[in-house]
Amino acid sequence: MSTIKADSSSTTSPNTKPLGHEDGTLLAVGGEIGLHQLVVDFFHCMATEPQFKRLHAMHPADTELSIDKLYRFLTGWMGGEKLYRQKYGSIHLPISHRHLDLVEADQQSWLDCMAMAMEKQHFSPELQQYLLTQLSVPAQRVTQASLQRQQQSG
């Protein structure tokens, strides 16, 4: 496991817990405040950067609910409280995204958008790489499920 000190501007104390262990990842991104800002920046990048236009079109015009859901999901995913479950119930990512007709390029686009949001947070390259590697797993699951569903129905 990697031990990375948080270097986000939203964090004042160093994280000494390993990433992926307990809430080490959440602490590394600046806790719940840092994570929320990351998610807000993610949706801002999606809305303002032309290369993410297709992703942006998959979301409602008012992204408040989408921001809340992603923030709550990632809080638990990073070892914090299971905030998504507390408010929305359990989640199965491929099922919750089944209304989308994704293509493989969407997976990379989502990760690229998240990488851009991470850069705004001034995360270390090591933290960014760790997060993108970990996030690629659920992104791939969602994309594969969508492609399978499209294949079966078409």
N, C-alpha and C positions, 0 to 999 in steps of 0.2 A: 504494500500500500504506500502511496505517496503521502508525504507530509509537506504541505505547502502553507506558508504563512499568507494570510489574507493581505492583499495589497490594494484592495478597493478603497476608494476615497471615502466610502460610507462606513468604513470600519476603523475603529481607533485602537483595538487591541488585536494582537496577533492570534491566529488560529494555529494551535499546535496539534490538533487531532488529525489523524490521517483522513484523506479524502475517501469517501465511501464507507467510513466507519462512524457509526452513530450520527451525530449532526455535523461532522467535520466539513462536509461539502457545503452545507448551508452556512456555516460560520465563515468559510472561505470566500463566499460571495457577498459577505456583509450582513449576514443574518436575514431576517424577514424583510427589513427595510431595503437592504441591498438587492435582494431577490425581487422584491416588488418593482424597484426601479429598473432592473434588468428586463422584466416582463413588459413594463410600460415602454421602454426603449425598443424592445423587440417589435411591438405593435406599431410604434412610430416609424421604425425603419420599413416595416412592411407597407405602411400607408404612403410613405414619401419616396421610396427608392423604386425607380421604374422596373428594375429586374425582379421585384417581388410583387408586381401587379397581380399576377395570377393567384398568388397566395392570399393577397388582400381581398380579392374578389370572393374568396371562399368564406369570408367572415361577414357578419352583419355590419352595417354602416356604423352603428354604435358598438364599439368594441369593449365597452365596460364589462359585460358579462364574460366575454372571451378572456379578457385580462384577468378577471377574478378567478375563472376556472383554471387557467394555466398557472397563475401564481399559487393557488391552493394545491394543485396537483404537484408542482415542483417543490413546494415546501415539504410535503411528505416524502417525495422521491429523493430529496436531498437529506433525509434523516430527521426532519423536524416533525412537528405535529401533523397528523393526518387531517389537515384542514378541508381538503376536498370531500372526504368521506363525511366529515361533520356537517357540511352544508348540503352536499349533493348526493350523498350515498356512495356506494362502491363504483369503481370505474374499470372498464375494460376498453383500453384505447382503440383497438380496431373496431369494436362495436360502436363506440361513441363517435367515430369518424366515418361510419358506413355510408352516410349520405353524400360523401365526396367521391368523385371519380378522379382519383389521383393517378399520376404517371410517375415514372421513376425520377424524372427531373425535379418533381415537387419535393422529394425527400432532400435532395442536395440544396435546393433553394431554401427550404425551411432551415437547414443547418447553416447555410450561408447568412441568412437573415439573423439567426441567433448569434453567429460569430460577429457580425457587425454590431449588434447590441452589446456583446461582451466587450468589444473594443472601447465603446463609450464608457464602460465601467472601469477601464484601466486594469483589468485582470491581467495577471502575469501570463505569459505565453504557455507556461506549464498548466495553469488552471484552465485556460481556454481549451487547450488540447484535451485535457482530461474530460472536461464537460462535453465537448463535441463528440468525443469517442463514446462516452456513456449515452448521450442523447441520440446517437445514431442507431442504437439498438431499438428503442421504441419507435423511432421514425421509420426504420426499416420494417418493423412489424406492421405498422399502420399501412404503409405503402403496399406491402405484399398482400395483405388482406384485401385491400381495395382492388388491386390488379386481379386477384383470384376471383373476387365477386364479379368484376366486369367481364372476365373471361367466361364465367359460368352463365351469366345472363345474356351474353352477346354471341 
